[in-house]
């Protein structure tokens, strides 16, 4: 389907990323988020994981004081 909205999880790639996190063991999730962000920051040219990085950043921001809750569903 592609993109269906403007939220950080409103596209197929970010929804798949959320599913990956859901399926991962809790102790693996931080590493998955860190990996996506690191690969995006260090990408040359088009960042292939940009949709996932936006979703990961939204998850991190939600954990900050006053952060907006996210609903990846």
C-alpha positions in Angstrom: 0.0 0.0 0.0 2.9 2.4 0.6 2.2 5.5 2.6 -1.2 6.2 4.1 -0.6 9.1 6.5 1.9 11.6 7.9 2.6 10.0 11.2 5.9 8.2 11.9 4.3 4.8 11.5 1.9 5.6 8.7 3.8 3.7 6.0 4.5 0.1 5.2 8.2 0.2 6.0 7.7 1.8 9.5 4.9 -0.6 10.2 7.2 -3.5 9.3 9.8 -2.0 11.6 7.3 -1.9 14.5 6.5 -5.5 13.8 10.2 -6.4 14.0 10.4 -4.7 17.3 7.3 -6.5 18.6 8.7 -9.9 17.6 12.2 -9.2 19.0 13.1 -10.1 22.6 12.9 -7.1 24.9 16.7 -7.1 25.4 17.3 -6.9 21.6 15.0 -3.9 20.9 17.4 -1.1 21.9 20.1 -2.6 19.7 17.6 -2.7 16.7 16.6 0.9 17.2 20.3 2.0 17.6 21.3 0.0 14.5 18.7 1.7 12.3 19.6 5.1 13.5 23.3 4.5 13.1 23.0 3.2 9.6 20.8 6.1 8.6 23.2 8.7 10.0 26.2 7.2 8.3 24.4 6.5 5.0 26.0 7.9 1.8 23.4 9.1 -0.6 19.8 8.1 -0.1 19.2 6.7 3.4 17.4 3.4 2.6 16.1 3.1 6.2 14.8 6.7 6.6 11.2 5.5 7.3 12.5 3.2 10.0 14.7 5.9 11.5 11.8 8.3 11.8 9.8 5.6 13.6 12.8 4.8 15.8 13.2 8.5 16.7 9.5 8.8 17.5 9.8 5.9 19.9 12.8 7.5 21.6 11.0 10.9 21.8 8.0 9.3 23.4 10.3 8.2 26.3 11.4 11.7 27.0 9.6 13.8 29.7 6.5 15.2 28.1 7.0 13.0 25.0 4.0 12.3 22.8 2.9 8.6 23.1 3.1 6.7 19.8 0.8 4.1 18.5 2.5 2.0 15.8 -0.7 0.1 15.1 
